[in-house]
Amino acid sequence: MSNTVQVIPLGGLGEFGMNCTAIRFGDSILLMDAGVMFPSGGLRGLGIDLITPNITFLKEHRDQLLAVFLTHGHEDHIGGLPYILDEIPVPVYGSRLSLGFVRKRLDERGLNSKKLTSIQAGETIEIGPFTVEPLSITHSFPDSFCYAIKTPAGVIIWTGDFKVELTPTDNRHSDLGRLAEYGDEGVLLLASDSTNADVAGLSPSEHATKEPLRALFRKSEGRIFLSCFSSSIHRIQVVVDLAAEFDRFVVPLGRSMLSNITIARELGCLKIAEEQIISHAQWEEFAPEKLVFLATGTQGEPRSAMNRLAFDQYRKITIRPGDTIILSARIIPGNERTVSGMIDCFYRSGATVYDSRTSEVHSSGHGYQADLKIMLNLTRPKFFVPIHGEYRQLAKHAALAKDQGLKNDQIHILESGQVLQLDETESSLGGNVVSGYRYIDSARRKEIDLAEIKERRYMSQDGVILITLNLKKKTPFLGIPPGVACKGVLSGTAKLKLEKNLVKQINRALDTFNREELADDDKLSKLIIHRVKIFLKKETGKRPLVVPLIQRM
């Protein structure tokens, strides 16, 4: 195949989240998004905070990677960027708001954010053999982009997440006209969002949630706790507007909620009066009917604000009878059990709960079947790849494309790591690249290997450290050197190094204890635990269970 362009998904196909795909022509690569996935099921409670794509392929071809283009700023599209840029610092292009969220994450990790370039719909970016044009597309995130990528082999339309929103909250419409123009000129490949490919009809407007939410605001006589994704700025705007209408103040709960609201306000993407926002420290000064708490944790994430509220672990806030709980988000497959358990806790506290399964408190940012057909008919691609979704959604989307006139040999359902090769006339699969998952521990900001994850299944979230002290009975001195065994804390050479350093720390600590302290097992245990925990927090950022075992010989 001459003039061949390759499409290489590294994540986001056959799963929700972790969207990341390489587009390669010759010795040049563009990366479309770099998202994360959050642990669910058996991976919860193991100290894994994020799951990012395996980037072995990118590291092997680091000299070919020209840039990353972001469709929008949701975590499943930008959350993995710090873990790529940390190893391969390349330019990143996206909207002002998307880059605002990215810059915050890079700054938190001490990474360079100077290579972030803000772009606008309609401009063109010449980079290597590619010409990239961002197009306005409607989604649940302001300033989302669909990309038209011109390559020597033809044009690729990369939709990102989208819906055909006829009445967007920010009056920024999808550029359907420009998409139609590309369709007239000829589109080689359409790669299109499949999240709701199994839902019939046209997706409802974001405005569709406003009346149901207004009704809940009207009937609520106490505090309202509403949870949505912290990057769902359109939904936050609806809640803020309703809070103003019903004379309520907004209390952001959760670090990402407060951070994203601040960034969106500064960039003019969220309209809220400064006096309408009150801090967590001020809420007790206001009557219950004057408050709306905007919280993270729609999926019951263990350390999220909503989860801690449910289990009465949030500082100075206790759920009580008369409170209204609203979960304004879709429950991601795999999280149903966790969310149901959280809801049960709210009911036990006397609150009333509304979620997307029982009330119209959520409108999807992803197009239904009619939306997807509109995209297919506007662009009329030669080849089609469904993206963003579990396998059944990809298969449903492929069937829709077939219904619109595409033949089987024009449609490819890919999985992460597969290489799709295309030229002006044909397409084929061209083998596989290394793909998979990287499990990230945010406290250490490091990848966790599979051996360590296996250990953590048997231990608590931060592991356990066993310390053996063999002391002589008659004299408070060591009979033999202390023994240290770390389980589920670190792995490999880092684990061996930590154990050696801990032995040194314990010996130094023992030299500072007096005879009375060395002779009393309880006192000695507490002193050892205290010293070791201080050292571990400084060296690893972790707080494992420390168990001293004292034997008198």
N, C-alpha and C positions, 0 to 999 in steps of 0.2 A: 504494500500500500504506500503510494507516494503522498507527500503532504499530509502526513498522519498526525492527528491530534489525539491525545490520550486523556481519558477521564478516569481518575483513580480515587475512589472514595476511601477515606481512612476512618470514617465513623459516620453514624447517623442513618445508616441503611439497615433495616431489620430491627431497629431499636428507637426509643424516644430519647433524644438528646445527643450530645457529642458530635454535632454536625461539623464535618470537616472533609473537604474534597480537594484534591490536587488536579489542576488542568495543565497538561504538559504538551508543549510543541518543541520538538528538537531538544535543545539543551536549556530550555526555559520553562519554569514552573510558576503558576499562580496558585495561591491557596484561597479557596472560598470558605470563609468562616473558620473558627477554631473553638468549638464549644466543649462543654462538659456535660457529664451525666451524673446524677446523684445516686448514691447507693440505695438499694431497696432490698427487700427480702432478707436473705441470709447474710448480706454484706453490711447490714445496719448493726450498729453497736460494736464495730470492730476498730473504731478509730479512723475509718476511711471517710474523708470529707467530700472528695471529688473523684470522678473517674474521667480521665482524658484519653485521647487516642494515642496509641503507640506511634511514635514519630521516627522510628528507625529509617523508614524510606526517605523522610525529609533530611535526616542527618547524613545519610549516605549520599545525598544529592544537594547538600547545603549550598554549593556554589551555583546551582541552577535556580534556587528559589528567589524570585524577584520581589514578591510582595504578597501581602495578605489583603483580601478585599472582604469587608464585612457587610452583610445584608442588613443587619440591625443589631441592637444591643441586648438581646435576651441572653441569659447565661448559657443556654445550650448552643449559642453561636459565638460568644466571646470569652467564656469563662476559662477556656484552655489556653488563651493567648500568652499569659505570663510564662507558662511552662514550655512554650515554643520559643518565645523571644529570649528567654533566659539562656537558651543554647544556640539559637539561630536569630540574631538580631537583624530583622529586615523591615522595610517600610510597611506601614499599615494604612489602608485607606478606608474611610467610612464617613458617616454623617457626623455632625457636631455632637449630637447626643450620644451616639454609640461610642465615639472616641472619648467623650467625657467620662463615661463609665469605665472604659478601658484604662484611661490615664489614672484614675483612682486606684485601680487594681495594681498597675505597674508601680505607682508611687509607694503603695503599701509593701511591695516586695523589694523596693530600692532599685528598680530597673529603669533604664533610660526610656523616657517617653517622647524624645525629640523627633522620632521618625514617624509620628502620627500625623497624617495629612487629611484634613477635612475636605470633602468633596460634595458637590451639589448635583441634583438630578439634571440631566441634560448636557453636562460637560463631558469631555472625552479625555481619557488618560492613555497616552502612548507609552507602552512599557514592553521592551523587547519586541517580539513578533506579534504582540497583542495590542489591540485597541479596545479599551473598555469604556462603556457608557453606562452610568447608573441611571435607572429609570424609577420614577416615583411608583410605589406600590403600597396598597393599604394593608395594614396588619395591626396588631394590638400595641405596637411600638411606634412612636412618632418618627417621621423621616426614615422609614424603611425603604430599602432599595431592592429592585430586581436588576440584574445586570445583563447587558448585551455585550458579549465578548467576541470580537472579530479576530479570527485566526486565519492563517493562509488556507486552512482546509474549509472554512466556512464560519458561520455565526452560531454561537452557543447562547441560548437564552437561559439564564439561571434565575429562577423566580425567587429563591429564598422562601421564607414563610409569607403567605399572602391570602387575602380574601378579596372578593369584588365588593367593596364597601361603597354603597351609593350615597350615603350620608355620613361621611367621616366626621368625628368630633372636632378635628382641627381643620376641616375644609380642604384637606390635601388629598386629592383624588389620585387613583392609579392612572398612569399614562397609557391607557388602552389604545389611544390613537397611534402612539409611537410603536407599541407592540405590533399593531396591525401593519404599520409601514414595514417593519422588519419581516413580517409574514409575507408581504407582497414581494419584498426583495429576495426572500429565500432564507430559511432558517435550517441549518444543518442539524442541530440538536436542541430539543427542549428538555430541560431537567426541572421538574415541577413538584412542588409541595404535595405530599400524599396524606398528611395527617388525618384529614376527614374524608378520605376517598370512599369510605364505607357509609357515609351519611348522605341520604338523598336530599335534593332540593338546593336552594340558594342560601348561603349562610346569612343569619340575621345580623342586623346592624348592631354596633356597640350601643346605640341609643335604645335598643330593645331591653337592655338591663335597667335603664333608668327608672321606668315606671314601677317594675317590681321592687326595686330598691327603695324608691320613694314611698311605696306603700308600707314597707317595713320600717322606714324612718318615722312615718306618720303614726304607726301603731305602737312603737317602742316608747315606753315611759321611763326607762332607765338608761344605763350606759349601753352603747353599741360597740362591739368589738368586730371589726371587719378585716378579714385577711384576704390578700391577693398577692400575686407575685410582685416583688418590689420594683421590678422593671416594667410592669404593666402601667405605663404612665397614663394612657387613655382611661383606664379603669379608675386610677387614683384621681384623675380630673373629675370624673363623674361623682365620686364619693365626696370630694372637696366641694363641688357645687351643691350637692345635697346637704352637706353639713352647713354651708352658708344659708341655704334656704330655710333650714330648720333651726337656725341660730345655735349651732353646736360648734365647739372647738375641736380641732384635730390634734390627736396625740400620736406621733409616730412611735412604734415599738419595733425594735430590731435594728441592728447596726446598718444593714443594707437598705432598709426602708428609709431611715433618716438620711443616709448618704445620697441615695438616688433622688429623693425629693429635693434635697438641697441642690444637687447638680442640675436637675431638670428646671428648677426655678431660676437658677442663675443663667441658664441658656434660653430662657423664655419659652420652654416647652411645657411648662406647668404653671397655670395661673392660679395663685393663691395668695391672699393678703398675709403679710408677715404676722399681723396680730391674730390671725386665725389659727396659727400653729402654736401649741404650748408644749413645753417639755415634760418628760416623765416626772420630773421633780415638782411640777406645778399642778398636776391634775386634781389633787385632793382639795384644792382651793375652789373647785367648781362643783355645782350640783350635778348629780348623775345624768339628768336629762339634757345637760349641756355638753356632753362629751361623746366623741367618736374616736376610738382607738384604731389606728391603721397598723396592722401587725403582719409580720412575715410568718410563714409556716403553714401554707394551705395544704401541704402534703404530709404534715405531721413530723417534719424533720426533727430529730431528737433535741437539738439545741436551739431550735427556733423559738420566737416569742410566743406563738400560739400554742405550741406543745408545752412550754413551761407554764403558761397560764392554765392549761387544762389540768396539769398535775400539781398546781399550786406551788410552783417553784419560781415564780417571777417576783422580783423584789417589790414589796409594798403594794402589790395588786393581787387581790383575791376575787375570783369569780363568785357571784352571789345571786340569789333569786332576784328576778327582775332584769337581769342582763340579757341582751340579745347578741347572739353569735352568728356571724354571716361568713361563710366560706365561699368567696366569690372567685372560684377558679375550678377548672376541670380537675377531677381526681385522676392523676396519671396511673395507667395500668401497673399493677404491682404494689400500689400504695393503699389500696382499699382497706385492708385490714388495719393498718396503722391509723388511718384517718378515722375509721369507725371507732377504734378504741379511744381516740382523742375526743370524739363527739360524745361517747358514753360518759367520759369524765365531766364534760361540760353539763350534761343533763343531771349527773349526780350532784353537781353544785347548785342546781336549781335554775340554770339558764335555759333559754329557748334557742334552738339551733336551726339554721337554714343553710342548705348547701345546694350545689348544682344538680344533685340527683332528685331533690324534692321541690326545688323552687327555681324560678327563672332569674337567678342572681348572677349568671355568667353567660357571656356571649363569646364564642370561640373566635380567635384571631386567624383561624385557618379555614380556607374555603371548603364548601361542600361540593358534591358532585357537579352541580350546575356551574359553580365557579370554575372548577377544573376544566369543564367542557368549553367554557368561554375562552380560557387560556389556550387550549388546544386549537380551537377554531380561529383565534386571532393570529397565532404564530404559524400554524400549518407546517410543522417540522417534518424533515425527512426522516429523522430518528427521534426516539423518545426514551427517556429514563425517568422513572418515578423516584423521587428522593424524599427524605424526611418522613419516616414512619416505620412501624413494625411490618413484618413481611406481608401480613394479610392486607394491610393498606396499600403496599406497593403492588400487590397482585390485583387488587380492586382497581387501582388507578390504571394499571396496564390494560385491564379489561375495558375500562372507559375509553382509553385511547384506541383500542381495537374497534369499539362501537363507532368512533368518529372517523373511521376509514383507514387507520394504519394497519399494516400487516404484521404478522408475527415476527418476521425477520427485521422489522423496523423498530421493534420494542425490546428493550433489555432491562430485566430486573437484576440489578447488581447487588452484591454484598460487599462489605468492607474488605479491602485488599484486592478485589478483582480489578483488572485493567481492561477498560473498553477502548478499542482503537477505531477511529473514524477517519475517512477521507471524503472527498466530494461525492463518492458513489456507493461506498459500502462500509459496513461496520462488522467488527468481530471482537471476540474476547482474546486478550493477549497475555494470559497467564495471571500471576498474582504477585503482590508485594507483601512484605511483612506488615501485619496489622494486629490489632488487639487493644488491650486496655493498659493504662497506667493508673495505679491506685495512689492517690495523693493524700498525705497526712498534712493538713494545713498548719498544724502547730510546728512541725519540723520543716514545712515547705519542701518536702522531699517525697520521692516515689517510694512506695512500700513494695518489697518483693513478695512473691507468692509464699515463700517459706515463712516469712514473718506473719502474713495473714493467717496461715494455717495455725501458727502458735496462738494468735489472738482469738481464734475460735474457742480455745480452751481457757483463755485468761480473760481478764476484764479489758476495758477499752484501752488502757495504757500499759497493760502487761504487769508482770510481777518480778521483783528482785529478791532472791533468797540469799541471806548472808549467814554464814556459819562461823560462830566464834567458839573456839575451844580454849577454855581458861583452866588454869590449875586451881584445885580446890583451896589449897593453903595459902597461895600467893596470888594476887590479882594480876597475873601476867599471862600472856598468851603461851599455850603449850605448843601450838603450831600456827602458821600464818592463817589469817581469816580466809574463808572460802566465799566466793561470790558467783551466783548463777543468775543471769538475766534472761527472762522469758517474755517474749512479746514486746520488748522495748526497742531493741535495734537488731540488726542481723549482720552476718558476714564479719568482715574485718572490723567494722565499726563496733560490733558487739564485743569482740575480743579486746579491743582497745578500751572500751568503757569498763569492762570487768577489771582490767589491770589498773585503770585509774581509780576505780572504786576501792580496790585493795589498798592503794596508797592513801586515799582519803581516810579510810577507816583506821589505818595504822597511825596517821597523824592525829586523828580525833582521839584515839585511845591514849596517846601520849599526853593529851591535855586534861584527861579525866583524873580526879583524885581517887584515893583508895576506896573511899566510901561508895563512890559512884560505880567503880569497877566491881565492887563486891555485891551490889544489889542488882539482880537480874532485871527487874522492872525498870529501874532508873536507867540502867545501861541500854536497854532496848529503846526507850524513848529518846535518849540522847543520840544513839546511832541513827534512828529513823529521821530525827530532825536534821542532823548533819548531812545525811545522804540525800534527803529530799531537796535541801538547798542546793547541793552540788548538781543534782540531776536537773532541776529546773533551769539552772544557769547553762548547763552544757547541752541539754537536749530539748528543753521547753516542755518536758513531759512530767507527769506526776504518777508514776507507777506505784502499785502496792509494794511496800518494803517490809519484808518479814525477816527479822533477826532470829536465828536459832542458836541459843547459848547452851553450851555443854560444859560441865565442870569435870575435869579429869583428876 
